[in-house]
Amino acid sequence: MKFYNSLGPNPRLVRMFMLEKGMELPSEEVDIMAGANRQEPYLSANPWGEMPSLELDDGRVIAETTAICEYLEEQQPAPALVGSDAAERANTRMWLRRVEIHITGPMTDAFRSGAGQAMFKDRRHLVPQAVDDWAAIAREGTARLDAAIAGRDFIAGDSFGLADIYAYCLIDFGGGVGQPFDPANANVASWFQRIASRPSAEKSIHPAAAAGGMRA
Ligand SMILES: N[C@@H](CCC(=O)N[C@@H](CS)C(=O)NCC(=O)O)C(=O)O
């Protein structure tokens, strides 16, 4: 297998997942700041042009972070970060979708059309007039998450897993690009610190992140 790696919260979350699993894979760096992910040879591996992706030994390429993490979990089930039975896995997927639809999706759309506009203007259809609304939707989603996790340590229940890794890496990134979560969300704030204190949180930061002033 080969992991196509780069700066960014999405590759970071797969790195954090692998660190938690104790997995190490050969990797190839792709320079997203220079747009190498939008050119050959990367487009032959992943025509969608986004990072990260995982090339399997038979040449097939899996993209989308949660699909990559689920594949890695099937290769190495322990420790279970997606779930150890069908109900646990479904519960993780439910929380991943909730976080993505209500928080991280609108947050990253607001970033690309707002603070990240210079980088993304020739890469995506941007909607600058929607930036404030997307950011507001992400804030509302964070408040809903805050209420939902009252009384428990982790997003999907009693144990740490992929939903925590996914939400943490994206929310941490948001804080560095002008969309910090409101600390009045006390449950989210203590959950965030709980995940940040895991060694994998700092170890998963890309070496180029500091230069770009990013948590990614
Ligand atoms: N939904 C995708 C998101 C991938 C994504 O947006 N990756 C960013 C890096 S964090 C990227 O490739 N940015 C550069 C670009 O879009 O050109 C996933 O889960 O992998």
Ligand as a Chemical Component Dictionary entry (heavy atoms), coordinates in Angstrom:
data_LIG
# 
_chem_comp.id                   LIG 
_chem_comp.type                 NON-POLYMER 
_chem_comp.pdbx_formal_charge   0 
_chem_comp.three_letter_code    LIG 
# 
loop_
_chem_comp_atom.comp_id 
_chem_comp_atom.atom_id 
_chem_comp_atom.alt_atom_id 
_chem_comp_atom.type_symbol 
_chem_comp_atom.charge 
_chem_comp_atom.model_Cartn_x 
_chem_comp_atom.model_Cartn_y 
_chem_comp_atom.model_Cartn_z 
_chem_comp_atom.pdbx_ordinal 
LIG N1  N1  N 0 -14.012 14.734 1.408  1  
LIG C1  C1  C 0 -12.591 14.644 1.148  2  
LIG C2  C2  C 0 -11.971 16.007 1.381  3  
LIG C3  C3  C 0 -10.601 16.066 0.798  4  
LIG C4  C4  C 0 -10.010 17.479 0.794  5  
LIG O1  O1  O 0 -10.717 18.497 0.700  6  
LIG N2  N2  N 0 -8.673  17.524 0.894  7  
LIG C5  C5  C 0 -7.962  18.772 0.876  8  
LIG C6  C6  C 0 -6.776  18.700 1.846  9  
LIG S1  S1  S 0 -7.333  18.762 3.515  10 
LIG C7  C7  C 0 -7.408  19.053 -0.512 11 
LIG O2  O2  O 0 -7.144  18.139 -1.288 12 
LIG N3  N3  N 0 -7.190  20.346 -0.790 13 
LIG C8  C8  C 0 -6.525  20.807 -1.964 14 
LIG C9  C9  C 0 -7.430  20.924 -3.153 15 
LIG O3  O3  O 0 -8.656  20.697 -3.040 16 
LIG O4  O4  O 0 -6.900  21.237 -4.218 17 
LIG C10 C10 C 0 -11.971 13.550 2.009  18 
LIG O5  O5  O 0 -12.628 13.101 2.970  19 
LIG O6  O6  O 0 -10.866 13.079 1.735  20 
# 
loop_
_chem_comp_bond.comp_id 
_chem_comp_bond.atom_id_1 
_chem_comp_bond.atom_id_2 
_chem_comp_bond.value_order 
_chem_comp_bond.pdbx_ordinal 
LIG N1  C1  SING 1  
LIG C1  C2  SING 2  
LIG C1  C10 SING 3  
LIG C2  C3  SING 4  
LIG C3  C4  SING 5  
LIG C4  O1  DOUB 6  
LIG C4  N2  SING 7  
LIG N2  C5  SING 8  
LIG C5  C6  SING 9  
LIG C5  C7  SING 10 
LIG C6  S1  SING 11 
LIG C7  O2  DOUB 12 
LIG C7  N3  SING 13 
LIG N3  C8  SING 14 
LIG C8  C9  SING 15 
LIG C9  O3  DOUB 16 
LIG C9  O4  SING 17 
LIG C10 O5  DOUB 18 
LIG C10 O6  SING 19 
# 
